[in-house]
């Protein structure tokens, strides 16, 4: 089976403390690894202003992960977890070209 490269960008609420933000990032990095993904890069883009309001927030902390996986299990688990996590405002997953 071919390995696919993915990029996930997610936005953490701006009122989340630094230690809670680190816990959120670690949780998602671990979720990717536990579901067959291999992390290429996980980095913080910092706090940025939005073009429009999201859930009454005008800014958020962006984080981007790049990883490879043989199947979509890691992507599906990230999607499931991020939808029920109150610390995440939005997320976007993109399948990258090789």
Gaussian input, Z-matrix of N, CA and C with variables (Angstrom, degrees):
# hf/3-21g

backbone

0 1
 N
 C     1     B1
 C     2     B2     1     A1
 N     3     B3     2     A2     1     D1
 C     4     B4     3     A3     2     D2
 C     5     B5     4     A4     3     D3
 N     6     B6     5     A5     4     D4
 C     7     B7     6     A6     5     D5
 C     8     B8     7     A7     6     D6
 N     9     B9     8     A8     7     D7
 C    10    B10     9     A9     8     D8
 C    11    B11    10    A10     9     D9
 N    12    B12    11    A11    10    D10
 C    13    B13    12    A12    11    D11
 C    14    B14    13    A13    12    D12
 N    15    B15    14    A14    13    D13
 C    16    B16    15    A15    14    D14
 C    17    B17    16    A16    15    D15
 N    18    B18    17    A17    16    D16
 C    19    B19    18    A18    17    D17
 C    20    B20    19    A19    18    D18
 N    21    B21    20    A20    19    D19
 C    22    B22    21    A21    20    D20
 C    23    B23    22    A22    21    D21
 N    24    B24    23    A23    22    D22
 C    25    B25    24    A24    23    D23
 C    26    B26    25    A25    24    D24
 N    27    B27    26    A26    25    D25
 C    28    B28    27    A27    26    D26
 C    29    B29    28    A28    27    D27
 N    30    B30    29    A29    28    D28
 C    31    B31    30    A30    29    D29
 C    32    B32    31    A31    30    D30
 N    33    B33    32    A32    31    D31
 C    34    B34    33    A33    32    D32
 C    35    B35    34    A34    33    D33
 N    36    B36    35    A35    34    D34
 C    37    B37    36    A36    35    D35
 C    38    B38    37    A37    36    D36
 N    39    B39    38    A38    37    D37
 C    40    B40    39    A39    38    D38
 C    41    B41    40    A40    39    D39
 N    42    B42    41    A41    40    D40
 C    43    B43    42    A42    41    D41
 C    44    B44    43    A43    42    D42
 N    45    B45    44    A44    43    D43
 C    46    B46    45    A45    44    D44
 C    47    B47    46    A46    45    D45
 N    48    B48    47    A47    46    D46
 C    49    B49    48    A48    47    D47
 C    50    B50    49    A49    48    D48
 N    51    B51    50    A50    49    D49
 C    52    B52    51    A51    50    D50
 C    53    B53    52    A52    51    D51
 N    54    B54    53    A53    52    D52
 C    55    B55    54    A54    53    D53
 C    56    B56    55    A55    54    D54
 N    57    B57    56    A56    55    D55
 C    58    B58    57    A57    56    D56
 C    59    B59    58    A58    57    D57
 N    60    B60    59    A59    58    D58
 C    61    B61    60    A60    59    D59
 C    62    B62    61    A61    60    D60
 N    63    B63    62    A62    61    D61
 C    64    B64    63    A63    62    D62
 C    65    B65    64    A64    63    D63
 N    66    B66    65    A65    64    D64
 C    67    B67    66    A66    65    D65
 C    68    B68    67    A67    66    D66
 N    69    B69    68    A68    67    D67
 C    70    B70    69    A69    68    D68
 C    71    B71    70    A70    69    D69
 N    72    B72    71    A71    70    D70
 C    73    B73    72    A72    71    D71
 C    74    B74    73    A73    72    D72
 N    75    B75    74    A74    73    D73
 C    76    B76    75    A75    74    D74
 C    77    B77    76    A76    75    D75
 N    78    B78    77    A77    76    D76
 C    79    B79    78    A78    77    D77
 C    80    B80    79    A79    78    D78
 N    81    B81    80    A80    79    D79
 C    82    B82    81    A81    80    D80
 C    83    B83    82    A82    81    D81
 N    84    B84    83    A83    82    D82
 C    85    B85    84    A84    83    D83
 C    86    B86    85    A85    84    D84
 N    87    B87    86    A86    85    D85
 C    88    B88    87    A87    86    D86
 C    89    B89    88    A88    87    D87
 N    90    B90    89    A89    88    D88
 C    91    B91    90    A90    89    D89
 C    92    B92    91    A91    90    D90
 N    93    B93    92    A92    91    D91
 C    94    B94    93    A93    92    D92
 C    95    B95    94    A94    93    D93
 N    96    B96    95    A95    94    D94
 C    97    B97    96    A96    95    D95
 C    98    B98    97    A97    96    D96
 N    99    B99    98    A98    97    D97
 C   100   B100    99    A99    98    D98
 C   101   B101   100   A100    99    D99
 N   102   B102   101   A101   100   D100
 C   103   B103   102   A102   101   D101
 C   104   B104   103   A103   102   D102
 N   105   B105   104   A104   103   D103
 C   106   B106   105   A105   104   D104
 C   107   B107   106   A106   105   D105
 N   108   B108   107   A107   106   D106
 C   109   B109   108   A108   107   D107
 C   110   B110   109   A109   108   D108
 N   111   B111   110   A110   109   D109
 C   112   B112   111   A111   110   D110
 C   113   B113   112   A112   111   D111
 N   114   B114   113   A113   112   D112
 C   115   B115   114   A114   113   D113
 C   116   B116   115   A115   114   D114
 N   117   B117   116   A116   115   D115
 C   118   B118   117   A117   116   D116
 C   119   B119   118   A118   117   D117
 N   120   B120   119   A119   118   D118
 C   121   B121   120   A120   119   D119
 C   122   B122   121   A121   120   D120
 N   123   B123   122   A122   121   D121
 C   124   B124   123   A123   122   D122
 C   125   B125   124   A124   123   D123
 N   126   B126   125   A125   124   D124
 C   127   B127   126   A126   125   D125
 C   128   B128   127   A127   126   D126
 N   129   B129   128   A128   127   D127
 C   130   B130   129   A129   128   D128
 C   131   B131   130   A130   129   D129
 N   132   B132   131   A131   130   D130
 C   133   B133   132   A132   131   D131
 C   134   B134   133   A133   132   D132
 N   135   B135   134   A134   133   D133
 C   136   B136   135   A135   134   D134
 C   137   B137   136   A136   135   D135
 N   138   B138   137   A137   136   D136
 C   139   B139   138   A138   137   D137
 C   140   B140   139   A139   138   D138
 N   141   B141   140   A140   139   D139
 C   142   B142   141   A141   140   D140
 C   143   B143   142   A142   141   D141
 N   144   B144   143   A143   142   D142
 C   145   B145   144   A144   143   D143
 C   146   B146   145   A145   144   D144
 N   147   B147   146   A146   145   D145
 C   148   B148   147   A147   146   D146
 C   149   B149   148   A148   147   D147
 N   150   B150   149   A149   148   D148
 C   151   B151   150   A150   149   D149
 C   152   B152   151   A151   150   D150
 N   153   B153   152   A152   151   D151
 C   154   B154   153   A153   152   D152
 C   155   B155   154   A154   153   D153
 N   156   B156   155   A155   154   D154
 C   157   B157   156   A156   155   D155
 C   158   B158   157   A157   156   D156
 N   159   B159   158   A158   157   D157
 C   160   B160   159   A159   158   D158
 C   161   B161   160   A160   159   D159
 N   162   B162   161   A161   160   D160
 C   163   B163   162   A162   161   D161
 C   164   B164   163   A163   162   D162
 N   165   B165   164   A164   163   D163
 C   166   B166   165   A165   164   D164
 C   167   B167   166   A166   165   D165
 N   168   B168   167   A167   166   D166
 C   169   B169   168   A168   167   D167
 C   170   B170   169   A169   168   D168
 N   171   B171   170   A170   169   D169
 C   172   B172   171   A171   170   D170
 C   173   B173   172   A172   171   D171
 N   174   B174   173   A173   172   D172
 C   175   B175   174   A174   173   D173
 C   176   B176   175   A175   174   D174
 N   177   B177   176   A176   175   D175
 C   178   B178   177   A177   176   D176
 C   179   B179   178   A178   177   D177
 N   180   B180   179   A179   178   D178
 C   181   B181   180   A180   179   D179
 C   182   B182   181   A181   180   D180
 N   183   B183   182   A182   181   D181
 C   184   B184   183   A183   182   D182
 C   185   B185   184   A184   183   D183
 N   186   B186   185   A185   184   D184
 C   187   B187   186   A186   185   D185
 C   188   B188   187   A187   186   D186
 N   189   B189   188   A188   187   D187
 C   190   B190   189   A189   188   D188
 C   191   B191   190   A190   189   D189
 N   192   B192   191   A191   190   D190
 C   193   B193   192   A192   191   D191
 C   194   B194   193   A193   192   D192
 N   195   B195   194   A194   193   D193
 C   196   B196   195   A195   194   D194
 C   197   B197   196   A196   195   D195
 N   198   B198   197   A197   196   D196
 C   199   B199   198   A198   197   D197
 C   200   B200   199   A199   198   D198
 N   201   B201   200   A200   199   D199
 C   202   B202   201   A201   200   D200
 C   203   B203   202   A202   201   D201
 N   204   B204   203   A203   202   D202
 C   205   B205   204   A204   203   D203
 C   206   B206   205   A205   204   D204
 N   207   B207   206   A206   205   D205
 C   208   B208   207   A207   206   D206
 C   209   B209   208   A208   207   D207
 N   210   B210   209   A209   208   D208
 C   211   B211   210   A210   209   D209
 C   212   B212   211   A211   210   D210
 N   213   B213   212   A212   211   D211
 C   214   B214   213   A213   212   D212
 C   215   B215   214   A214   213   D213
 N   216   B216   215   A215   214   D214
 C   217   B217   216   A216   215   D215
 C   218   B218   217   A217   216   D216
 N   219   B219   218   A218   217   D217
 C   220   B220   219   A219   218   D218
 C   221   B221   220   A220   219   D219
 N   222   B222   221   A221   220   D220
 C   223   B223   222   A222   221   D221
 C   224   B224   223   A223   222   D222
 N   225   B225   224   A224   223   D223
 C   226   B226   225   A225   224   D224
 C   227   B227   226   A226   225   D225
 N   228   B228   227   A227   226   D226
 C   229   B229   228   A228   227   D227
 C   230   B230   229   A229   228   D228
 N   231   B231   230   A230   229   D229
 C   232   B232   231   A231   230   D230
 C   233   B233   232   A232   231   D231
 N   234   B234   233   A233   232   D232
 C   235   B235   234   A234   233   D233
 C   236   B236   235   A235   234   D234
 N   237   B237   236   A236   235   D235
 C   238   B238   237   A237   236   D236
 C   239   B239   238   A238   237   D237
 N   240   B240   239   A239   238   D238
 C   241   B241   240   A240   239   D239
 C   242   B242   241   A241   240   D240
 N   243   B243   242   A242   241   D241
 C   244   B244   243   A243   242   D242
 C   245   B245   244   A244   243   D243
 N   246   B246   245   A245   244   D244
 C   247   B247   246   A246   245   D245
 C   248   B248   247   A247   246   D246
 N   249   B249   248   A248   247   D247
 C   250   B250   249   A249   248   D248
 C   251   B251   250   A250   249   D249
 N   252   B252   251   A251   250   D250
 C   253   B253   252   A252   251   D251
 C   254   B254   253   A253   252   D252
 N   255   B255   254   A254   253   D253
 C   256   B256   255   A255   254   D254
 C   257   B257   256   A256   255   D255
 N   258   B258   257   A257   256   D256
 C   259   B259   258   A258   257   D257
 C   260   B260   259   A259   258   D258
 N   261   B261   260   A260   259   D259
 C   262   B262   261   A261   260   D260
 C   263   B263   262   A262   261   D261
 N   264   B264   263   A263   262   D262
 C   265   B265   264   A264   263   D263
 C   266   B266   265   A265   264   D264
 N   267   B267   266   A266   265   D265
 C   268   B268   267   A267   266   D266
 C   269   B269   268   A268   267   D267
 N   270   B270   269   A269   268   D268
 C   271   B271   270   A270   269   D269
 C   272   B272   271   A271   270   D270
 N   273   B273   272   A272   271   D271
 C   274   B274   273   A273   272   D272
 C   275   B275   274   A274   273   D273
 N   276   B276   275   A275   274   D274
 C   277   B277   276   A276   275   D275
 C   278   B278   277   A277   276   D276
 N   279   B279   278   A278   277   D277
 C   280   B280   279   A279   278   D278
 C   281   B281   280   A280   279   D279
 N   282   B282   281   A281   280   D280
 C   283   B283   282   A282   281   D281
 C   284   B284   283   A283   282   D282
 N   285   B285   284   A284   283   D283
 C   286   B286   285   A285   284   D284
 C   287   B287   286   A286   285   D285
 N   288   B288   287   A287   286   D286
 C   289   B289   288   A288   287   D287
 C   290   B290   289   A289   288   D288
 N   291   B291   290   A290   289   D289
 C   292   B292   291   A291   290   D290
 C   293   B293   292   A292   291   D291

   B1=1.4545
   B2=1.5331
   B3=1.2975
   B4=1.4610
   B5=1.5265
   B6=1.3122
   B7=1.4641
   B8=1.5220
   B9=1.3219
   B10=1.4577
   B11=1.5153
   B12=1.3266
   B13=1.4565
   B14=1.5302
   B15=1.3285
   B16=1.4609
   B17=1.5160
   B18=1.3250
   B19=1.4591
   B20=1.5280
   B21=1.3201
   B22=1.4625
   B23=1.5204
   B24=1.3232
   B25=1.4647
   B26=1.5192
   B27=1.3201
   B28=1.4615
   B29=1.5169
   B30=1.3390
   B31=1.4633
   B32=1.5219
   B33=1.3224
   B34=1.4592
   B35=1.5258
   B36=1.3203
   B37=1.4649
   B38=1.5248
   B39=1.3348
   B40=1.4658
   B41=1.5295
   B42=1.3266
   B43=1.4638
   B44=1.5276
   B45=1.3236
   B46=1.4653
   B47=1.5279
   B48=1.3296
   B49=1.4628
   B50=1.5318
   B51=1.3234
   B52=1.4715
   B53=1.5240
   B54=1.3435
   B55=1.4692
   B56=1.5315
   B57=1.3328
   B58=1.4632
   B59=1.5308
   B60=1.3307
   B61=1.4621
   B62=1.5267
   B63=1.3297
   B64=1.4664
   B65=1.5262
   B66=1.3379
   B67=1.4684
   B68=1.5276
   B69=1.3334
   B70=1.4720
   B71=1.5299
   B72=1.3276
   B73=1.4727
   B74=1.5299
   B75=1.3333
   B76=1.4664
   B77=1.5274
   B78=1.3380
   B79=1.4669
   B80=1.5341
   B81=1.3348
   B82=1.4583
   B83=1.5210
   B84=1.3278
   B85=1.4653
   B86=1.5322
   B87=1.3367
   B88=1.4667
   B89=1.5272
   B90=1.3287
   B91=1.4673
   B92=1.5291
   B93=1.3197
   B94=1.4663
   B95=1.5288
   B96=1.3314
   B97=1.4679
   B98=1.5267
   B99=1.3257
   B100=1.4635
   B101=1.5295
   B102=1.3214
   B103=1.4614
   B104=1.5289
   B105=1.3197
   B106=1.4603
   B107=1.5137
   B108=1.3363
   B109=1.4587
   B110=1.5192
   B111=1.3165
   B112=1.4581
   B113=1.5249
   B114=1.3208
   B115=1.4616
   B116=1.5269
   B117=1.3285
   B118=1.4552
   B119=1.5230
   B120=1.3395
   B121=1.4617
   B122=1.5295
   B123=1.3290
   B124=1.4615
   B125=1.5161
   B126=1.3485
   B127=1.4618
   B128=1.5207
   B129=1.3108
   B130=1.4574
   B131=1.5285
   B132=1.3404
   B133=1.4615
   B134=1.5147
   B135=1.3174
   B136=1.4539
   B137=1.5189
   B138=1.3187
   B139=1.4585
   B140=1.5216
   B141=1.3374
   B142=1.4658
   B143=1.5178
   B144=1.3276
   B145=1.4660
   B146=1.5180
   B147=1.3340
   B148=1.4563
   B149=1.5200
   B150=1.3053
   B151=1.4640
   B152=1.5288
   B153=1.3299
   B154=1.4703
   B155=1.5253
   B156=1.2985
   B157=1.4574
   B158=1.5331
   B159=1.3321
   B160=1.4674
   B161=1.5203
   B162=1.3158
   B163=1.4678
   B164=1.5296
   B165=1.3221
   B166=1.4687
   B167=1.5358
   B168=1.3208
   B169=1.4690
   B170=1.5218
   B171=1.3265
   B172=1.4604
   B173=1.5315
   B174=1.3503
   B175=1.4565
   B176=1.5196
   B177=1.3181
   B178=1.4563
   B179=1.5140
   B180=1.3208
   B181=1.4543
   B182=1.5327
   B183=1.3039
   B184=1.4628
   B185=1.5287
   B186=1.3299
   B187=1.4606
   B188=1.5264
   B189=1.3250
   B190=1.4641
   B191=1.5321
   B192=1.3325
   B193=1.4618
   B194=1.5232
   B195=1.3126
   B196=1.4558
   B197=1.5249
   B198=1.3289
   B199=1.4613
   B200=1.5145
   B201=1.3367
   B202=1.4495
   B203=1.5309
   B204=1.3176
   B205=1.4633
   B206=1.5238
   B207=1.3327
   B208=1.4629
   B209=1.5198
   B210=1.3379
   B211=1.4636
   B212=1.5276
   B213=1.3063
   B214=1.4689
   B215=1.5264
   B216=1.3237
   B217=1.4646
   B218=1.5244
   B219=1.3291
   B220=1.4647
   B221=1.5251
   B222=1.3156
   B223=1.4633
   B224=1.5242
   B225=1.3267
   B226=1.4566
   B227=1.5264
   B228=1.3237
   B229=1.4686
   B230=1.5329
   B231=1.3335
   B232=1.4594
   B233=1.5234
   B234=1.3016
   B235=1.4613
   B236=1.5090
   B237=1.3198
   B238=1.4622
   B239=1.5290
   B240=1.3262
   B241=1.4700
   B242=1.5279
   B243=1.3285
   B244=1.4707
   B245=1.5245
   B246=1.3297
   B247=1.4643
   B248=1.5273
   B249=1.3248
   B250=1.4665
   B251=1.5263
   B252=1.3338
   B253=1.4632
   B254=1.5250
   B255=1.3296
   B256=1.4620
   B257=1.5228
   B258=1.3269
   B259=1.4634
   B260=1.5307
   B261=1.3242
   B262=1.4693
   B263=1.5209
   B264=1.3427
   B265=1.4632
   B266=1.5226
   B267=1.3150
   B268=1.4618
   B269=1.5272
   B270=1.3354
   B271=1.4572
   B272=1.5291
   B273=1.3101
   B274=1.4573
   B275=1.5267
   B276=1.3296
   B277=1.4632
   B278=1.5166
   B279=1.3302
   B280=1.4609
   B281=1.5213
   B282=1.3246
   B283=1.4634
   B284=1.5290
   B285=1.3361
   B286=1.4605
   B287=1.5216
   B288=1.3265
   B289=1.4586
   B290=1.5168
   B291=1.3085
   B292=1.4787
   B293=1.4793
   A1=109.28
   A2=116.79
   A3=122.46
   A4=111.01
   A5=114.88
   A6=120.81
   A7=108.86
   A8=115.77
   A9=122.12
   A10=109.30
   A11=116.62
   A12=121.98
   A13=108.94
   A14=116.04
   A15=122.64
   A16=110.65
   A17=114.83
   A18=121.57
   A19=107.28
   A20=116.07
   A21=121.78
   A22=107.90
   A23=115.81
   A24=121.78
   A25=106.91
   A26=115.27
   A27=118.48
   A28=110.00
   A29=114.79
   A30=121.60
   A31=108.57
   A32=115.05
   A33=122.33
   A34=108.16
   A35=116.97
   A36=121.36
   A37=110.32
   A38=117.83
   A39=120.51
   A40=114.38
   A41=117.77
   A42=119.44
   A43=113.19
   A44=117.57
   A45=121.76
   A46=108.05
   A47=117.11
   A48=121.51
   A49=110.66
   A50=115.47
   A51=120.44
   A52=111.72
   A53=117.96
   A54=119.26
   A55=111.15
   A56=117.56
   A57=120.09
   A58=110.73
   A59=116.66
   A60=120.67
   A61=110.36
   A62=116.20
   A63=120.31
   A64=110.29
   A65=117.25
   A66=121.07
   A67=111.17
   A68=117.14
   A69=121.29
   A70=110.12
   A71=116.65
   A72=121.17
   A73=109.95
   A74=117.10
   A75=120.67
   A76=111.08
   A77=116.73
   A78=121.14
   A79=110.68
   A80=117.14
   A81=119.88
   A82=112.57
   A83=117.62
   A84=119.99
   A85=109.86
   A86=116.35
   A87=121.79
   A88=111.08
   A89=117.53
   A90=120.99
   A91=111.12
   A92=116.13
   A93=120.44
   A94=109.68
   A95=116.82
   A96=121.26
   A97=111.63
   A98=117.42
   A99=121.55
   A100=112.65
   A101=117.46
   A102=121.44
   A103=112.78
   A104=116.33
   A105=120.85
   A106=116.12
   A107=117.83
   A108=120.38
   A109=111.57
   A110=116.31
   A111=122.55
   A112=107.68
   A113=116.25
   A114=121.74
   A115=110.17
   A116=116.01
   A117=122.38
   A118=108.58
   A119=115.95
   A120=120.62
   A121=109.14
   A122=115.41
   A123=121.74
   A124=106.19
   A125=116.38
   A126=117.39
   A127=111.93
   A128=113.80
   A129=123.08
   A130=108.39
   A131=116.48
   A132=120.77
   A133=112.08
   A134=116.79
   A135=120.51
   A136=112.94
   A137=114.43
   A138=121.52
   A139=109.27
   A140=115.57
   A141=121.19
   A142=110.09
   A143=115.10
   A144=121.08
   A145=109.33
   A146=115.94
   A147=122.05
   A148=110.30
   A149=116.26
   A150=121.75
   A151=110.20
   A152=116.43
   A153=121.91
   A154=108.12
   A155=115.82
   A156=121.79
   A157=111.04
   A158=115.63
   A159=121.74
   A160=107.37
   A161=117.26
   A162=122.50
   A163=112.03
   A164=115.89
   A165=124.37
   A166=114.03
   A167=117.43
   A168=122.33
   A169=108.65
   A170=116.66
   A171=122.66
   A172=112.18
   A173=117.62
   A174=121.79
   A175=109.40
   A176=116.06
   A177=121.57
   A178=110.32
   A179=116.23
   A180=122.22
   A181=108.59
   A182=115.67
   A183=121.68
   A184=109.92
   A185=115.49
   A186=121.36
   A187=107.11
   A188=116.14
   A189=120.71
   A190=109.74
   A191=115.33
   A192=122.00
   A193=108.60
   A194=115.89
   A195=121.85
   A196=106.26
   A197=115.97
   A198=119.17
   A199=110.01
   A200=115.32
   A201=121.50
   A202=108.61
   A203=115.80
   A204=120.91
   A205=109.45
   A206=115.70
   A207=121.48
   A208=112.06
   A209=116.61
   A210=120.85
   A211=108.64
   A212=117.02
   A213=121.01
   A214=113.47
   A215=118.83
   A216=120.62
   A217=112.20
   A218=117.79
   A219=121.31
   A220=110.80
   A221=117.27
   A222=121.82
   A223=110.16
   A224=116.28
   A225=120.58
   A226=111.82
   A227=116.97
   A228=120.22
   A229=110.83
   A230=117.30
   A231=119.17
   A232=110.07
   A233=117.35
   A234=121.51
   A235=112.22
   A236=116.70
   A237=121.32
   A238=111.20
   A239=115.91
   A240=120.02
   A241=112.31
   A242=116.88
   A243=119.36
   A244=112.25
   A245=117.10
   A246=120.29
   A247=112.58
   A248=117.46
   A249=119.97
   A250=112.90
   A251=117.37
   A252=121.86
   A253=109.86
   A254=117.39
   A255=121.91
   A256=113.33
   A257=118.33
   A258=121.32
   A259=112.09
   A260=118.15
   A261=122.68
   A262=110.27
   A263=115.54
   A264=120.34
   A265=111.72
   A266=117.29
   A267=122.64
   A268=109.03
   A269=115.07
   A270=119.63
   A271=108.56
   A272=114.79
   A273=120.98
   A274=108.26
   A275=116.22
   A276=121.80
   A277=108.31
   A278=115.45
   A279=122.10
   A280=108.50
   A281=115.53
   A282=121.38
   A283=106.19
   A284=116.23
   A285=121.31
   A286=111.35
   A287=115.67
   A288=121.15
   A289=108.28
   A290=115.54
   A291=119.48
   A292=112.92
   D1=141.58
   D2=-177.29
   D3=-78.30
   D4=142.32
   D5=176.51
   D6=-84.53
   D7=134.74
   D8=-179.10
   D9=-112.16
   D10=142.49
   D11=178.81
   D12=-101.76
   D13=132.28
   D14=-178.48
   D15=-123.72
   D16=153.47
   D17=173.35
   D18=-129.07
   D19=126.70
   D20=179.89
   D21=-119.24
   D22=126.82
   D23=173.31
   D24=-115.22
   D25=130.24
   D26=176.20
   D27=-135.83
   D28=154.34
   D29=-176.32
   D30=-113.97
   D31=124.43
   D32=178.29
   D33=-96.60
   D34=139.51
   D35=179.39
   D36=-55.08
   D37=142.70
   D38=-176.14
   D39=-71.10
   D40=-18.92
   D41=-178.36
   D42=-91.54
   D43=9.68
   D44=175.77
   D45=-80.27
   D46=132.62
   D47=-178.44
   D48=-66.71
   D49=163.18
   D50=-177.72
   D51=-60.87
   D52=-43.40
   D53=-178.93
   D54=-69.66
   D55=-33.99
   D56=176.25
   D57=-70.28
   D58=-36.14
   D59=177.15
   D60=-63.83
   D61=-42.24
   D62=177.76
   D63=-63.21
   D64=-39.01
   D65=178.28
   D66=-64.71
   D67=-39.08
   D68=177.91
   D69=-63.69
   D70=-47.19
   D71=-179.91
   D72=-61.59
   D73=-45.62
   D74=179.61
   D75=-62.43
   D76=-38.50
   D77=-179.79
   D78=-61.63
   D79=-43.94
   D80=-178.45
   D81=-75.35
   D82=-35.17
   D83=174.73
   D84=-61.62
   D85=-42.02
   D86=179.03
   D87=-67.47
   D88=-39.42
   D89=179.21
   D90=-60.84
   D91=-39.21
   D92=177.88
   D93=-64.82
   D94=-48.04
   D95=-178.83
   D96=-64.18
   D97=-40.51
   D98=-177.95
   D99=-68.57
   D100=-19.24
   D101=-178.45
   D102=-109.04
   D103=26.09
   D104=172.09
   D105=91.25
   D106=6.35
   D107=178.70
   D108=-89.28
   D109=152.58
   D110=176.02
   D111=-117.10
   D112=114.74
   D113=-175.98
   D114=-69.52
   D115=128.22
   D116=175.06
   D117=-95.98
   D118=-45.34
   D119=-178.58
   D120=-156.76
   D121=142.14
   D122=175.05
   D123=-140.36
   D124=111.36
   D125=-175.20
   D126=-139.45
   D127=153.09
   D128=-179.48
   D129=-89.79
   D130=128.89
   D131=176.85
   D132=-94.57
   D133=-5.91
   D134=177.86
   D135=87.31
   D136=-178.96
   D137=-177.39
   D138=-84.44
   D139=133.42
   D140=-178.82
   D141=-137.23
   D142=152.55
   D143=178.03
   D144=-83.15
   D145=144.86
   D146=178.90
   D147=-88.21
   D148=156.68
   D149=173.65
   D150=-74.85
   D151=-24.64
   D152=178.19
   D153=-147.20
   D154=163.51
   D155=-177.50
   D156=-73.34
   D157=135.98
   D158=175.57
   D159=-122.50
   D160=115.85
   D161=-179.99
   D162=50.05
   D163=43.60
   D164=178.81
   D165=68.03
   D166=17.30
   D167=175.29
   D168=-109.59
   D169=141.18
   D170=178.30
   D171=-104.34
   D172=-5.70
   D173=178.49
   D174=-152.24
   D175=165.04
   D176=179.39
   D177=-161.40
   D178=165.91
   D179=179.07
   D180=-96.58
   D181=119.52
   D182=-178.27
   D183=-88.60
   D184=141.02
   D185=174.55
   D186=-136.68
   D187=139.73
   D188=-178.53
   D189=-126.40
   D190=136.07
   D191=176.96
   D192=-123.89
   D193=139.17
   D194=172.43
   D195=-122.14
   D196=129.75
   D197=-178.65
   D198=-150.67
   D199=164.27
   D200=175.78
   D201=-115.16
   D202=151.26
   D203=178.58
   D204=-153.63
   D205=149.90
   D206=178.49
   D207=-82.49
   D208=-22.53
   D209=178.54
   D210=-143.35
   D211=-179.11
   D212=-174.35
   D213=-90.30
   D214=9.66
   D215=-178.20
   D216=-58.74
   D217=-44.09
   D218=-178.75
   D219=-64.66
   D220=-41.14
   D221=179.68
   D222=-66.02
   D223=-44.34
   D224=-179.77
   D225=-63.77
   D226=-41.06
   D227=179.57
   D228=-67.72
   D229=-40.54
   D230=175.93
   D231=-59.89
   D232=-46.77
   D233=179.93
   D234=-59.00
   D235=-43.65
   D236=179.56
   D237=-63.24
   D238=-47.85
   D239=-178.01
   D240=-67.05
   D241=-40.07
   D242=-176.23
   D243=-69.29
   D244=-27.84
   D245=179.48
   D246=-72.13
   D247=-25.92
   D248=-178.80
   D249=-103.14
   D250=-0.39
   D251=-179.43
   D252=-88.79
   D253=121.02
   D254=-179.25
   D255=-69.34
   D256=-16.83
   D257=-178.92
   D258=-81.77
   D259=-14.82
   D260=-176.87
   D261=-99.96
   D262=125.58
   D263=176.81
   D264=-85.29
   D265=-48.21
   D266=-178.08
   D267=-149.63
   D268=158.41
   D269=172.72
   D270=-148.05
   D271=156.54
   D272=179.13
   D273=-144.98
   D274=130.50
   D275=178.36
   D276=-114.05
   D277=133.06
   D278=-179.49
   D279=-127.53
   D280=134.07
   D281=174.66
   D282=-87.82
   D283=122.23
   D284=-175.86
   D285=-90.41
   D286=152.12
   D287=173.14
   D288=-70.87
   D289=153.46
   D290=-178.83
   D291=-73.54

